[in-house]
Amino acid sequence: MGEIDIMKKLLLAVLFVGCLFSLVNLSAAEITTNSNSSWYVFYPDVPWSQGEMENVYGINFGIPVTNSTVNVYGLNLGLITCNTNYIYGVQMSPIANNSRNVEGLDLAFVNNTDDSVTGVQFGAFNNVNRDSDAVQFGIMNNVNNNASICQLGVLANNVNNSFSGFQMALVNNINNDLNGVQMAAINNVNKKLNGVQIGIINHASSGHGIQFGLINVIENSWIPFMPLVNFSF
């Protein structure tokens, strides 16, 4: 009698799980049909298999790459590279990540974002074609418009517009204004320094700040050049 009761309970459990699985797949299919979204926790992807998809909620895994048209809310993984639209979460691949916008963590040997990044970029080479509100860790970091928070590079950090935050590398360059701190062998601010530069060679066109280094230049200061310490207020 005891064995029969156990078998009945096991059968009921299997039926319950089966019904639940069917309901989940039915709901996912309806969502996919109506809104071009996938709610699967795991979605295996090859580039040509997901052409009608727009959103993935959960895990998007690409073999060999992820789909460029997909928005991912969760974890985006590429076996070789990730080529994705919007990322809200984590994007990881061994070679390169290319996306339109990232809010979260971008992790690959090369990270490129066509629009903006908010969060963290971690790779050998990091590039943002518009604005960055992120921490960039890499050998070389580049932002083509405004940047904030932090750039930590081995060789170089570059911002083509203004930067607010902290830069550290062998060479730091900002083509517009700095509001924050630079630490490097060579620090350059092409316009206004509002903060501190610490290095061997420090340069700024103008500003309200202080420089510590062997050669310190603030072009429009009342003392344009001073060794060891220079300042302008």
ROLOZA-213076 format. One line per field, with one value per residue: x, y, z of N, C-alpha, C, O in turn; residue number from 1. Coordinates in nm, 2 decimals, decimal comma. Layout:
BEGIN
nu	X/...
nv	Y/...
nw	Z/...
cau	X/...
cav	Y/...
caw	Z/...
cu	X/...
cv	Y/...
cw	Z/...
ou	X/...
ov	Y/...
ow	Z/...
i	NUM/...
REM end
This chain:
BEGIN
nu	0,08/0,19/0,39/0,23/0,10/0,31/0,38/0,15/0,17/0,41/0,34/0,14/0,30/0,47/0,28/0,18/0,42/0,46/0,22/0,27/0,50/0,40/0,22/0,40/0,55/0,35/0,27/0,51/0,53/0,30/0,38/0,61/0,49/0,32/0,47/0,73/0,92/1,13/1,09/1,23/1,45/1,68/1,82/1,92/2,11/2,17/2,30/2,12/1,89/1,73/1,61/1,36/1,33/1,32/1,35/1,52/1,47/1,65/1,88/2,09/2,24/2,49/2,59/2,79/2,80/2,61/2,28/2,25/2,02/1,89/1,75/1,88/1,79/1,94/2,17/2,41/2,58/2,84/2,98/3,20/3,20/3,00/2,74/2,52/2,22/2,08/2,20/2,11/2,23/2,46/2,72/2,92/3,21/3,48/3,64/3,53/3,30/3,03/2,80/2,50/2,41/2,50/2,40/2,53/2,76/3,03/3,23/3,51/3,78/3,80/3,60/3,33/3,12/2,85/2,68/2,62/2,76/2,68/2,80/3,02/3,31/3,53/3,82/4,09/4,10/3,89/3,62/3,40/3,16/3,00/2,88/3,01/2,93/3,08/3,30/3,60/3,82/4,13/4,39/4,40/4,18/3,90/3,69/3,46/3,30/3,16/3,27/3,26/3,31/3,54/3,85/4,08/4,37/4,64/4,83/4,71/4,46/4,19/3,98/3,76/3,60/3,47/3,57/3,47/3,59/3,81/4,13/4,38/4,68/4,95/4,96/4,75/4,48/4,27/4,05/3,90/3,76/3,87/3,73/3,83/4,06/4,39/4,63/4,94/5,23/5,24/5,02/4,75/4,54/4,35/4,20/4,04/4,15/4,01/4,08/4,32/4,64/4,87/5,19/5,47/5,50/5,28/5,01/4,80/4,56/4,43/4,28/4,15/4,32/4,57/4,90/5,13/5,45/5,74/5,76/5,54/5,28/5,06/4,91/4,77/4,80/4,91/5,17/5,31/5,47/5,61/5,85/5,80/5,57/5,27/5,01/4,68/4,44
nv	-0,12/0,12/0,16/0,20/0,44/0,61/0,59/0,70/0,97/1,05/1,03/1,23/1,45/1,46/1,50/1,75/1,91/1,88/2,01/2,27/2,34/2,33/2,55/2,76/2,76/2,81/3,07/3,20/3,17/3,31/3,57/3,60/3,60/3,82/4,04/4,01/3,91/3,72/3,52/3,32/3,16/3,06/3,11/2,98/3,09/3,15/3,37/3,39/3,27/3,43/3,64/3,76/3,84/4,08/4,14/3,99/3,83/3,74/3,50/3,53/3,35/3,33/3,16/3,17/3,43/3,69/3,82/4,13/4,28/4,25/4,33/4,30/4,20/4,12/3,86/3,85/3,65/3,56/3,32/3,37/3,65/3,93/4,09/4,32/4,50/4,68/4,66/4,56/4,49/4,23/4,19/3,96/3,82/3,64/3,77/4,02/4,28/4,44/4,70/4,90/5,04/5,03/4,94/4,86/4,59/4,55/4,32/4,21/4,13/4,34/4,62/4,79/5,06/5,20/5,41/5,50/5,44/5,32/5,23/4,97/4,91/4,66/4,56/4,49/4,69/4,97/5,14/5,42/5,57/5,79/5,92/5,85/5,72/5,58/5,33/5,26/5,01/4,92/4,85/5,06/5,33/5,50/5,77/5,93/6,16/6,33/6,23/6,06/5,98/5,74/5,66/5,40/5,32/5,13/5,21/5,44/5,70/5,86/6,14/6,30/6,52/6,68/6,59/6,45/6,34/6,08/6,01/5,77/5,66/5,58/5,79/6,06/6,22/6,50/6,66/6,88/7,02/6,95/6,83/6,73/6,48/6,40/6,14/6,06/5,98/6,17/6,43/6,59/6,87/7,02/7,25/7,38/7,34/7,22/7,12/6,87/6,78/6,52/6,42/6,36/6,53/6,80/6,96/7,23/7,45/7,66/7,75/7,65/7,53/7,28/7,17/6,90/6,81/6,73/6,91/7,17/7,32/7,58/7,76/8,01/8,12/8,34/8,27/8,09/7,87/7,63/7,44/7,14/7,24/7,40/7,64/7,78/8,01
nw	0,00/0,08/-0,12/-0,34/-0,28/-0,29/-0,56/-0,67/-0,58/-0,70/-0,97/-0,98/-0,93/-1,15/-1,35/-1,27/-1,30/-1,57/-1,68/-1,58/-1,72/-1,98/-1,97/-1,93/-2,16/-2,35/-2,27/-2,32/-2,60/-2,68/-2,60/-2,76/-3,01/-3,00/-2,92/-3,01/-2,82/-2,60/-2,32/-2,22/-1,99/-2,07/-2,38/-2,66/-2,94/-3,28/-3,53/-3,75/-3,66/-3,49/-3,61/-3,60/-3,34/-3,07/-2,80/-2,53/-2,22/-1,96/-2,02/-2,30/-2,54/-2,78/-3,07/-3,34/-3,26/-3,09/-3,17/-3,36/-3,35/-3,12/-2,79/-2,47/-2,16/-1,89/-1,91/-2,15/-2,37/-2,58/-2,78/-2,94/-3,02/-2,91/-3,06/-3,03/-2,97/-2,74/-2,41/-2,09/-1,82/-1,81/-2,04/-2,21/-2,37/-2,53/-2,72/-2,86/-2,78/-2,93/-2,92/-2,91/-2,69/-2,35/-2,03/-1,75/-1,71/-1,92/-2,08/-2,23/-2,46/-2,64/-2,62/-2,77/-2,80/-2,96/-2,89/-2,58/-2,25/-1,93/-1,63/-1,61/-1,80/-1,90/-2,03/-2,27/-2,46/-2,47/-2,60/-2,65/-2,84/-2,80/-2,51/-2,18/-1,87/-1,68/-1,53/-1,67/-1,73/-1,86/-2,12/-2,30/-2,31/-2,45/-2,51/-2,71/-2,67/-2,41/-2,07/-1,76/-1,41/-1,40/-1,55/-1,59/-1,71/-1,86/-2,06/-2,20/-2,16/-2,31/-2,38/-2,58/-2,55/-2,27/-1,93/-1,62/-1,32/-1,24/-1,37/-1,46/-1,59/-1,82/-2,00/-2,00/-2,17/-2,24/-2,44/-2,40/-2,12/-1,78/-1,49/-1,20/-1,12/-1,25/-1,30/-1,41/-1,62/-1,82/-1,84/-1,99/-2,06/-2,28/-2,27/-2,00/-1,67/-1,39/-1,10/-1,01/-1,12/-1,14/-1,21/-1,43/-1,64/-1,68/-1,83/-1,91/-2,06/-1,93/-1,61/-1,28/-1,05/-0,94/-1,00/-0,97/-1,04/-1,25/-1,47/-1,51/-1,66/-1,71/-1,93/-1,95/-1,70/-1,44/-1,38/-1,61/-1,62/-1,40/-1,21/-1,02/-0,85/-0,95/-0,99/-1,03/-0,97
cau	0,00/0,28/0,45/0,12/0,08/0,43/0,37/0,05/0,22/0,51/0,27/0,08/0,40/0,51/0,17/0,18/0,53/0,43/0,13/0,33/0,59/0,32/0,17/0,51/0,59/0,24/0,28/0,62/0,49/0,21/0,46/0,69/0,41/0,26/0,56/0,86/1,01/1,15/1,10/1,30/1,56/1,80/1,78/2,03/2,10/2,27/2,26/2,00/1,77/1,66/1,59/1,23/1,33/1,36/1,39/1,54/1,48/1,72/2,01/2,10/2,37/2,51/2,69/2,91/2,78/2,47/2,21/2,26/1,89/1,82/1,78/1,89/1,77/1,99/2,30/2,43/2,70/2,88/3,09/3,32/3,17/2,86/2,70/2,39/2,16/2,08/2,23/2,07/2,28/2,60/2,76/3,05/3,26/3,63/3,71/3,48/3,16/2,99/2,66/2,46/2,41/2,52/2,38/2,57/2,90/3,08/3,35/3,57/3,91/3,77/3,46/3,30/2,98/2,82/2,61/2,66/2,78/2,66/2,83/3,17/3,38/3,65/3,88/4,22/4,07/3,75/3,58/3,26/3,16/2,93/2,90/3,04/2,92/3,12/3,44/3,67/3,95/4,18/4,52/4,37/4,04/3,87/3,55/3,46/3,23/3,18/3,29/3,26/3,35/3,68/3,93/4,20/4,44/4,78/4,90/4,65/4,32/4,16/3,84/3,76/3,53/3,51/3,57/3,45/3,62/3,95/4,20/4,51/4,74/5,08/4,93/4,61/4,45/4,14/4,06/3,82/3,78/3,88/3,68/3,87/4,21/4,46/4,76/5,01/5,36/5,21/4,88/4,72/4,41/4,36/4,13/4,04/4,17/3,94/4,12/4,46/4,72/4,99/5,27/5,61/5,47/5,14/4,98/4,66/4,56/4,39/4,21/4,15/4,37/4,71/4,98/5,25/5,53/5,87/5,73/5,40/5,24/4,92/4,95/4,71/4,82/5,01/5,30/5,28/5,56/5,69/5,88/5,75/5,43/5,22/4,87/4,61/4,30
cav	0,00/0,24/0,18/0,25/0,58/0,68/0,60/0,80/1,10/1,07/1,05/1,36/1,55/1,46/1,57/1,90/1,98/1,89/2,11/2,40/2,36/2,36/2,68/2,86/2,77/2,87/3,21/3,26/3,17/3,42/3,69/3,61/3,63/3,95/4,15/3,97/3,90/3,59/3,52/3,20/3,19/3,03/3,12/2,95/3,18/3,17/3,49/3,38/3,21/3,52/3,76/3,83/3,87/4,21/4,14/3,87/3,86/3,63/3,47/3,52/3,29/3,33/3,07/3,21/3,57/3,73/3,90/4,27/4,34/4,21/4,40/4,19/4,24/4,01/3,81/3,84/3,58/3,53/3,22/3,44/3,79/3,98/4,20/4,34/4,64/4,74/4,57/4,61/4,38/4,19/4,14/3,89/3,74/3,63/3,85/4,16/4,32/4,56/4,72/5,03/5,11/4,94/4,98/4,74/4,54/4,51/4,24/4,14/4,18/4,47/4,66/4,90/5,10/5,30/5,52/5,54/5,33/5,35/5,11/4,93/4,85/4,59/4,49/4,55/4,82/5,01/5,26/5,46/5,67/5,91/5,95/5,74/5,74/5,44/5,30/5,19/4,94/4,86/4,90/5,19/5,37/5,62/5,82/6,03/6,28/6,35/6,11/6,09/5,87/5,70/5,58/5,34/5,26/5,10/5,30/5,58/5,74/5,98/6,19/6,40/6,64/6,71/6,47/6,47/6,22/6,04/5,94/5,72/5,58/5,63/5,92/6,10/6,34/6,55/6,77/7,00/7,06/6,85/6,85/6,61/6,45/6,32/6,09/5,99/6,04/6,29/6,47/6,70/6,92/7,12/7,37/7,43/7,25/7,24/7,01/6,84/6,70/6,47/6,35/6,41/6,65/6,84/7,07/7,28/7,59/7,75/7,67/7,68/7,40/7,27/7,07/6,85/6,73/6,79/7,02/7,21/7,43/7,64/7,86/8,14/8,15/8,45/8,21/7,98/7,74/7,62/7,30/7,08/7,28/7,51/7,65/7,89/8,03
caw	0,00/0,09/-0,25/-0,43/-0,25/-0,34/-0,70/-0,71/-0,56/-0,80/-1,10/-0,97/-0,94/-1,29/-1,43/-1,23/-1,36/-1,72/-1,70/-1,56/-1,83/-2,10/-1,96/-1,94/-2,30/-2,42/-2,24/-2,39/-2,74/-2,71/-2,59/-2,88/-3,13/-2,99/-2,89/-3,05/-2,71/-2,55/-2,18/-2,18/-1,91/-2,16/-2,52/-2,76/-3,05/-3,39/-3,58/-3,84/-3,59/-3,41/-3,69/-3,56/-3,20/-3,03/-2,66/-2,45/-2,08/-1,90/-2,08/-2,44/-2,57/-2,92/-3,13/-3,27/-3,21/-3,06/-3,28/-3,34/-3,34/-2,99/-2,67/-2,37/-2,02/-1,82/-1,94/-2,29/-2,38/-2,71/-2,79/-3,00/-3,00/-2,89/-3,15/-2,98/-2,97/-2,61/-2,30/-1,96/-1,74/-1,83/-2,17/-2,20/-2,48/-2,52/-2,82/-2,87/-2,76/-3,00/-2,89/-2,93/-2,56/-2,23/-1,89/-1,67/-1,72/-2,06/-2,05/-2,34/-2,49/-2,70/-2,60/-2,84/-2,78/-3,06/-2,83/-2,45/-2,15/-1,79/-1,55/-1,61/-1,92/-1,85/-2,14/-2,31/-2,53/-2,45/-2,68/-2,64/-2,94/-2,75/-2,37/-2,09/-1,73/-1,64/-1,49/-1,77/-1,70/-1,99/-2,16/-2,36/-2,29/-2,53/-2,52/-2,82/-2,63/-2,26/-1,99/-1,61/-1,31/-1,38/-1,65/-1,54/-1,82/-1,85/-2,15/-2,23/-2,15/-2,40/-2,38/-2,69/-2,50/-2,13/-1,84/-1,47/-1,24/-1,21/-1,47/-1,43/-1,69/-1,85/-2,06/-2,00/-2,25/-2,25/-2,54/-2,35/-1,98/-1,67/-1,35/-1,13/-1,10/-1,34/-1,25/-1,52/-1,65/-1,90/-1,83/-2,08/-2,07/-2,39/-2,23/-1,86/-1,56/-1,26/-1,02/-0,98/-1,21/-1,07/-1,30/-1,46/-1,73/-1,67/-1,91/-1,93/-2,12/-1,83/-1,51/-1,14/-1,00/-0,90/-1,06/-0,90/-1,13/-1,28/-1,56/-1,49/-1,75/-1,72/-2,03/-1,93/-1,56/-1,42/-1,39/-1,70/-1,60/-1,27/-1,17/-0,89/-0,82/-1,02/-0,95/-1,09/-0,90
cu	0,09/0,35/0,35/0,10/0,19/0,42/0,27/0,10/0,33/0,44/0,20/0,18/0,45/0,40/0,16/0,30/0,51/0,33/0,19/0,42/0,52/0,27/0,28/0,54/0,48/0,24/0,39/0,60/0,40/0,29/0,55/0,61/0,36/0,36/0,71/0,96/1,02/1,17/1,17/1,42/1,69/1,76/1,90/2,01/2,21/2,22/2,13/1,88/1,68/1,63/1,46/1,23/1,37/1,41/1,41/1,55/1,53/1,86/2,01/2,24/2,39/2,62/2,69/2,90/2,63/2,42/2,22/2,13/1,82/1,86/1,78/1,88/1,81/2,14/2,32/2,57/2,72/3,00/3,22/3,31/3,03/2,84/2,55/2,35/2,18/2,11/2,19/2,11/2,43/2,62/2,90/3,08/3,41/3,70/3,66/3,34/3,14/2,84/2,63/2,46/2,42/2,49/2,41/2,72/2,92/3,21/3,39/3,71/3,90/3,62/3,44/3,15/2,95/2,76/2,68/2,68/2,75/2,69/2,98/3,20/3,51/3,71/4,02/4,20/3,92/3,73/3,43/3,25/3,08/2,97/2,93/3,02/2,95/3,27/3,50/3,80/4,01/4,33/4,50/4,22/4,01/3,72/3,55/3,37/3,26/3,19/3,29/3,29/3,49/3,73/4,06/4,27/4,58/4,86/4,84/4,50/4,29/4,01/3,84/3,67/3,57/3,50/3,55/3,48/3,77/4,01/4,34/4,56/4,89/5,07/4,78/4,59/4,31/4,14/3,97/3,85/3,79/3,82/3,71/4,02/4,26/4,59/4,82/5,15/5,34/5,06/4,86/4,57/4,42/4,29/4,14/4,06/4,10/3,97/4,27/4,52/4,85/5,07/5,41/5,59/5,32/5,12/4,83/4,67/4,52/4,33/4,22/4,19/4,52/4,77/5,10/5,32/5,66/5,85/5,58/5,37/5,09/4,94/4,89/4,71/4,91/5,15/5,28/5,35/5,62/5,73/5,82/5,61/5,39/5,07/4,81/4,47/4,24
cv	0,13/0,27/0,24/0,40/0,66/0,70/0,70/0,94/1,14/1,11/1,19/1,47/1,57/1,53/1,72/1,97/1,99/2,00/2,25/2,43/2,40/2,50/2,79/2,87/2,83/3,02/3,27/3,27/3,29/3,56/3,71/3,65/3,77/4,06/4,12/3,97/3,76/3,60/3,40/3,24/3,16/3,03/3,10/3,03/3,16/3,29/3,49/3,33/3,31/3,65/3,83/3,87/4,02/4,22/4,00/3,90/3,73/3,61/3,45/3,47/3,27/3,24/3,10/3,35/3,59/3,82/4,05/4,34/4,32/4,30/4,30/4,26/4,12/3,98/3,79/3,77/3,54/3,43/3,28/3,59/3,82/4,10/4,23/4,48/4,70/4,63/4,63/4,49/4,35/4,14/4,08/3,81/3,74/3,73/4,00/4,17/4,45/4,58/4,87/5,11/5,00/5,01/4,86/4,71/4,50/4,45/4,17/4,19/4,32/4,50/4,79/4,93/5,22/5,43/5,55/5,42/5,39/5,22/5,08/4,87/4,79/4,51/4,55/4,68/4,85/5,14/5,29/5,58/5,79/5,93/5,83/5,79/5,61/5,44/5,22/5,14/4,88/4,91/5,04/5,21/5,50/5,65/5,94/6,16/6,30/6,22/6,16/5,96/5,84/5,63/5,53/5,26/5,23/5,20/5,44/5,58/5,86/6,01/6,31/6,52/6,66/6,58/6,52/6,35/6,21/5,97/5,89/5,63/5,63/5,77/5,94/6,23/6,37/6,67/6,89/7,02/6,94/6,90/6,73/6,60/6,36/6,27/6,01/6,04/6,17/6,31/6,59/6,74/7,03/7,25/7,40/7,32/7,30/7,12/6,99/6,75/6,65/6,38/6,40/6,54/6,68/6,96/7,10/7,42/7,69/7,67/7,73/7,54/7,40/7,16/7,03/6,77/6,80/6,91/7,05/7,33/7,46/7,77/8,00/8,18/8,27/8,40/8,08/7,85/7,75/7,47/7,27/7,11/7,40/7,52/7,78/7,89/8,16
cw	0,00/-0,05/-0,35/-0,41/-0,30/-0,49/-0,75/-0,69/-0,66/-0,94/-1,10/-0,99/-1,08/-1,38/-1,40/-1,30/-1,51/-1,76/-1,69/-1,67/-1,96/-2,09/-1,98/-2,09/-2,38/-2,40/-2,32/-2,54/-2,77/-2,70/-2,71/-3,00/-3,12/-2,98/-2,93/-2,94/-2,66/-2,40/-2,13/-2,09/-1,98/-2,30/-2,61/-2,89/-3,15/-3,46/-3,67/-3,78/-3,52/-3,48/-3,65/-3,42/-3,18/-2,89/-2,61/-2,30/-2,01/-1,95/-2,23/-2,48/-2,72/-2,97/-3,28/-3,21/-3,17/-3,17/-3,25/-3,32/-3,20/-2,88/-2,56/-2,23/-1,93/-1,86/-2,08/-2,31/-2,53/-2,71/-2,84/-2,97/-2,97/-2,98/-3,12/-2,97/-2,83/-2,51/-2,17/-1,86/-1,76/-1,97/-2,17/-2,33/-2,47/-2,61/-2,82/-2,84/-2,85/-2,98/-2,91/-2,79/-2,45/-2,10/-1,80/-1,69/-1,86/-2,04/-2,17/-2,37/-2,55/-2,68/-2,68/-2,83/-2,87/-3,00/-2,69/-2,36/-2,01/-1,71/-1,56/-1,75/-1,87/-1,97/-2,17/-2,37/-2,52/-2,53/-2,67/-2,74/-2,91/-2,60/-2,28/-1,95/-1,66/-1,59/-1,61/-1,72/-1,83/-2,01/-2,22/-2,35/-2,37/-2,52/-2,61/-2,79/-2,49/-2,18/-1,84/-1,54/-1,31/-1,51/-1,59/-1,65/-1,79/-1,94/-2,16/-2,20/-2,23/-2,39/-2,48/-2,66/-2,36/-2,04/-1,69/-1,40/-1,22/-1,32/-1,42/-1,54/-1,72/-1,92/-2,05/-2,09/-2,25/-2,34/-2,51/-2,21/-1,89/-1,55/-1,27/-1,11/-1,21/-1,28/-1,36/-1,53/-1,73/-1,89/-1,91/-2,08/-2,17/-2,36/-2,08/-1,76/-1,44/-1,17/-1,00/-1,09/-1,13/-1,17/-1,32/-1,54/-1,72/-1,75/-1,91/-1,99/-2,02/-1,72/-1,37/-1,08/-0,96/-0,97/-0,98/-1,00/-1,16/-1,37/-1,55/-1,57/-1,74/-1,81/-1,99/-1,78/-1,55/-1,41/-1,48/-1,67/-1,47/-1,26/-1,04/-0,86/-0,90/-0,99/-1,02/-1,02/-0,94
ou	0,06/0,36/0,39/0,09/0,17/0,45/0,29/0,08/0,33/0,49/0,21/0,15/0,47/0,44/0,15/0,27/0,54/0,35/0,16/0,43/0,56/0,27/0,25/0,56/0,51/0,22/0,38/0,64/0,42/0,26/0,56/0,66/0,36/0,33/0,80/1,07/0,93/1,25/1,17/1,49/1,79/1,67/1,98/1,90/2,33/2,10/2,05/1,77/1,57/1,62/1,45/1,13/1,45/1,51/1,34/1,63/1,47/1,94/1,93/2,34/2,30/2,73/2,59/2,98/2,55/2,49/2,20/2,13/1,72/1,97/1,68/1,95/1,73/2,22/2,24/2,67/2,63/3,09/3,33/3,39/2,94/2,91/2,46/2,43/2,27/2,05/2,23/2,02/2,51/2,54/3,00/3,00/3,47/3,81/3,73/3,26/3,21/2,76/2,72/2,51/2,37/2,54/2,33/2,80/2,85/3,31/3,33/3,75/3,98/3,54/3,51/3,07/3,02/2,77/2,78/2,62/2,80/2,62/3,06/3,13/3,59/3,65/4,06/4,27/3,83/3,81/3,35/3,33/3,08/3,09/2,87/3,08/2,87/3,34/3,44/3,89/3,94/4,38/4,58/4,14/4,09/3,64/3,62/3,38/3,38/3,13/3,32/3,29/3,57/3,66/4,14/4,22/4,65/4,96/4,90/4,43/4,37/3,92/3,91/3,68/3,69/3,43/3,61/3,41/3,84/3,95/4,41/4,50/4,93/5,14/4,70/4,67/4,22/4,21/3,98/3,97/3,73/3,85/3,63/4,09/4,20/4,66/4,76/5,18/5,41/4,97/4,93/4,49/4,48/4,32/4,25/3,99/4,12/3,88/4,34/4,45/4,92/5,01/5,45/5,65/5,24/5,20/4,75/4,76/4,58/4,32/4,28/4,11/4,58/4,71/5,17/5,27/5,69/5,92/5,50/5,44/5,01/4,98/4,97/4,64/4,99/5,24/5,24/5,30/5,68/5,65/5,79/5,52/5,47/5,01/4,88/4,40/4,13
ov	0,22/0,38/0,32/0,48/0,77/0,81/0,77/1,03/1,26/1,20/1,26/1,57/1,68/1,62/1,80/2,08/2,09/2,07/2,34/2,55/2,49/2,58/2,89/2,98/2,90/3,10/3,38/3,36/3,35/3,65/3,82/3,73/3,84/4,17/4,20/4,02/3,67/3,68/3,37/3,34/3,23/2,95/3,19/3,03/3,16/3,32/3,58/3,33/3,27/3,75/3,96/3,94/4,07/4,29/3,91/3,99/3,62/3,69/3,38/3,54/3,21/3,24/3,06/3,39/3,51/3,89/4,09/4,45/4,38/4,35/4,22/4,35/4,03/4,07/3,70/3,83/3,50/3,45/3,25/3,65/3,73/4,20/4,17/4,57/4,77/4,52/4,74/4,41/4,44/4,06/4,15/3,74/3,83/3,77/4,09/4,08/4,54/4,49/4,95/5,22/4,89/5,12/4,77/4,80/4,41/4,51/4,07/4,29/4,41/4,42/4,89/4,84/5,32/5,54/5,61/5,31/5,50/5,12/5,16/4,79/4,86/4,42/4,64/4,78/4,77/5,23/5,20/5,68/5,89/5,96/5,72/5,89/5,54/5,54/5,11/5,21/4,80/4,99/5,13/5,13/5,59/5,55/6,03/6,25/6,30/6,12/6,27/5,85/5,90/5,55/5,61/5,16/5,29/5,26/5,54/5,48/5,96/5,92/6,40/6,62/6,67/6,49/6,62/6,25/6,30/5,87/5,97/5,53/5,72/5,87/5,85/6,32/6,28/6,76/6,99/7,05/6,83/7,01/6,64/6,70/6,27/6,35/5,91/6,14/6,27/6,23/6,69/6,65/7,14/7,36/7,43/7,22/7,41/7,03/7,09/6,66/6,74/6,28/6,48/6,64/6,59/7,06/7,01/7,49/7,80/7,55/7,83/7,46/7,51/7,05/7,12/6,66/6,90/7,01/6,96/7,43/7,37/7,87/8,10/8,27/8,30/8,48/7,98/7,74/7,85/7,38/7,35/7,02/7,50/7,41/7,87/7,79/8,19
ow	-0,07/-0,08/-0,43/-0,50/-0,35/-0,54/-0,84/-0,78/-0,71/-1,01/-1,20/-1,05/-1,12/-1,46/-1,49/-1,35/-1,57/-1,85/-1,77/-1,72/-2,03/-2,19/-2,04/-2,14/-2,48/-2,49/-2,38/-2,60/-2,87/-2,78/-2,76/-3,08/-3,23/-3,04/-2,90/-2,95/-2,69/-2,35/-2,01/-2,12/-1,96/-2,34/-2,63/-2,94/-3,12/-3,46/-3,66/-3,84/-3,47/-3,41/-3,67/-3,38/-3,25/-2,86/-2,64/-2,27/-2,01/-1,93/-2,28/-2,45/-2,79/-2,91/-3,35/-3,13/-3,22/-3,24/-3,14/-3,27/-3,18/-2,86/-2,55/-2,20/-1,90/-1,85/-2,14/-2,28/-2,60/-2,64/-2,80/-2,91/-2,99/-2,98/-3,19/-2,98/-2,81/-2,51/-2,14/-1,83/-1,74/-2,02/-2,12/-2,38/-2,41/-2,58/-2,79/-2,87/-2,84/-3,01/-2,93/-2,79/-2,46/-2,08/-1,78/-1,68/-1,92/-2,00/-2,21/-2,30/-2,52/-2,71/-2,67/-2,85/-2,87/-3,05/-2,69/-2,38/-1,98/-1,72/-1,51/-1,80/-1,82/-2,02/-2,10/-2,35/-2,56/-2,52/-2,68/-2,73/-2,98/-2,58/-2,31/-1,90/-1,61/-1,59/-1,64/-1,67/-1,89/-1,93/-2,19/-2,39/-2,37/-2,53/-2,60/-2,86/-2,45/-2,22/-1,81/-1,60/-1,24/-1,58/-1,54/-1,69/-1,71/-1,88/-2,14/-2,21/-2,23/-2,40/-2,47/-2,73/-2,33/-2,07/-1,65/-1,41/-1,20/-1,37/-1,35/-1,57/-1,64/-1,89/-2,08/-2,08/-2,26/-2,32/-2,57/-2,18/-1,91/-1,50/-1,26/-1,09/-1,26/-1,21/-1,41/-1,47/-1,71/-1,92/-1,91/-2,09/-2,14/-2,42/-2,03/-1,77/-1,39/-1,16/-0,98/-1,14/-1,07/-1,22/-1,24/-1,51/-1,75/-1,75/-1,91/-1,97/-2,02/-1,72/-1,34/-1,05/-0,96/-1,00/-0,92/-1,05/-1,11/-1,35/-1,57/-1,56/-1,77/-1,75/-2,00/-1,74/-1,65/-1,44/-1,43/-1,70/-1,42/-1,29/-0,95/-0,85/-0,91/-0,96/-1,06/-1,02/-0,90
i	1/2/3/4/5/6/7/8/9/10/11/12/13/14/15/16/17/18/19/20/21/22/23/24/25/26/27/28/29/30/31/32/33/34/35/36/37/38/39/40/41/42/43/44/45/46/47/48/49/50/51/52/53/54/55/56/57/58/59/60/61/62/63/64/65/66/67/68/69/70/71/72/73/74/75/76/77/78/79/80/81/82/83/84/85/86/87/88/89/90/91/92/93/94/95/96/97/98/99/100/101/102/103/104/105/106/107/108/109/110/111/112/113/114/115/116/117/118/119/120/121/122/123/124/125/126/127/128/129/130/131/132/133/134/135/136/137/138/139/140/141/142/143/144/145/146/147/148/149/150/151/152/153/154/155/156/157/158/159/160/161/162/163/164/165/166/167/168/169/170/171/172/173/174/175/176/177/178/179/180/181/182/183/184/185/186/187/188/189/190/191/192/193/194/195/196/197/198/199/200/201/202/203/204/205/206/207/208/209/210/211/212/213/214/215/216/217/218/219/220/221/222/223/224/225/226/227/228/229/230/231/232/233
REM end
